[in-house]
């Protein structure tokens, strides 16, 4: 773990979308008091025009 190696954690925790779960967000915020910079799994698809215009996508 980074904290064990360097003795501290950076202010911003960066990871890829595979780690973008609510449980991970809450652990970073609540347990470590840090800011998560992790996209969620549907981030790219959410940004497309077709996805936004489909009324069945909420």
C-alpha positions, 0 to 999 in steps of 0.5 A, spaced: 500 500 500 502 506 498 501 509 505 505 504 508 511 505 503 511 512 503 508 514 510 502 518 507 497 518 501 496 523 496 490 528 496 487 525 490 486 518 489 486 516 481 484 510 478 481 507 472 474 505 471 474 498 474 475 501 481 469 506 480 464 503 485 460 507 490 464 502 496 470 505 493 468 512 493 465 512 500 472 508 503 476 514 500 472 519 502 470 517 509 476 512 511 482 516 508 479 523 508 481 524 500 478 526 494 477 520 489 478 522 481 475 515 479 471 515 473 465 510 473 464 504 468 459 508 464 462 514 464 464 514 456 457 512 454 454 517 458 457 522 454 455 520 448 449 524 444 445 517 443 446 515 450 443 522 452 437 522 448 435 515 449 429 516 454 430 509 457 437 511 460 436 514 467 
